[in-house]
Amino acid sequence: MRTKNIAILSLGIGAGHLRAAEVIHRALYDGGEDIEARTMDALDDATRWFDWVYVRPYWWMLWRAPWLWRWTFERRLTHHHHATAPAWVFRHGCRKALNQLKAMSPHLVIATEVGAAELAALGRREGVFSAPILAVQTDFVTEPPWFQPEIDFYCVGSEEAKRQLTGWGVSSHRIVTCGIPVDPAFALRFDRAEVMKALGLEARRPVILVMGGGMGPAPLDEIVRSLERCGQPVQVLAVAGRNREVRLRLEQLRGRVALDLHIFGWTENIPELMAAADVLITKPGGLTTSEALAAGLPMVLTHPIPGPEERHLHYLTGLEVAVGAPTLADIPKIISALLREPQRLKAMSQRARELARPDAADGVAQVARALLDKETFIDLLAAPPSRSGESAYLM
């Protein structure tokens, strides 16, 4: 059997897109030995000026002028802008990634970030490769630049995202609602008592997990400090990820706050931390909130990135799996109220598990394999969507 090459292309502006690429990579190999997959972050070999022109303005707006980023995003939606940047920016700024795709000559390209989808579409349009393109979204909502004529198929995070794409002209036969790809480990039923013991936590005291400081203006140290005012004997697990500055600020809180504080940098044990927690406080990123859904963990959502994450907040609070905290001062009041209502927390947890899609990566892998097989791909396009928006191929 001939080995099929798959390029999984991302643009590592946020960790979530890369995490999605990694779990898709693993799912592809779980399906058989006839796959050779390579995960590529186009930023790794991008030119320095691409960073200045494409990446840094985004971060500057998030930190210095969030109103400007909101205006930019809303304008993109309103006017249906089908590009986050002119084609020449990707053509010249990500030339090495395009050259790698050409040398690889993939049988399929999977894009897990909107800029990566634009780059893949450009590569196909300009003859760098001729393989089909599968776009995998890591948000519950989408935006016009995902709509590229060269993209053959979409795996989306929600029916809302599918509705948006079909409204822009994408055939519903080319969209599968797989959910957002997360590690299936988040759906495991851990022995909570054992996990808490391993983490040095007291079984009778509530546990609050605080995450989201690696991207966007979420002040983890201020959030942790505010929990002193919740009036509950909480234990706090604070995850700084790879952000050294955030971790340093958290470390400086030791001995200064009346909290049992446990601090983590980058860790592979997030499933265990979620299993130990009663509530997660985070900004509403697509990957983190999808992991929390799989874990059945109620959420308090705060400090959303303007635009897409604000829509995530409305989406998740509307599903009653999360509570929004408009300001820092609201967080301790919300946590206190939730901890006084164990039945509400239980209902939120049950609802989250019902909505979760821990098998999303497997669904993406199924679609990818269908795209590799011409006859199966034709059948996939011909199959009428089911009521849930899934292709009959996945049922």
KALINTA-V95813 format. One line per field, one symbol per residue. phi: phi as a letter, one per 40 degrees, with the letter a starting at -180 (. if undefined). Layout:
phi=???
//
This chain:
phi=.ccbcbbbbbbccbccccccdcccdccccccibcbbbbcbbccdbccccccccbccdccccccbadcccccccccdcccfccacaddcccdccbdcccccccccfccabbbbaccccccccccccbgcabccbbcbcbbcbbadcccbdcccabbbcaccccdccccchccccbbbccgccbcdcccccccccccccccgbcccbcbbcbbhccagcccdccccdccdccgbccbbbbbcgccccccccccccdgbbcbcbbbbccaccddcccccccabbaccccccccccdccgbcbbbafccdgccccddccccccgbabcbcbdcccccccdccccbcccccccccccccccbccdcccccccdccccbdccccccccccccccgcccccc
//
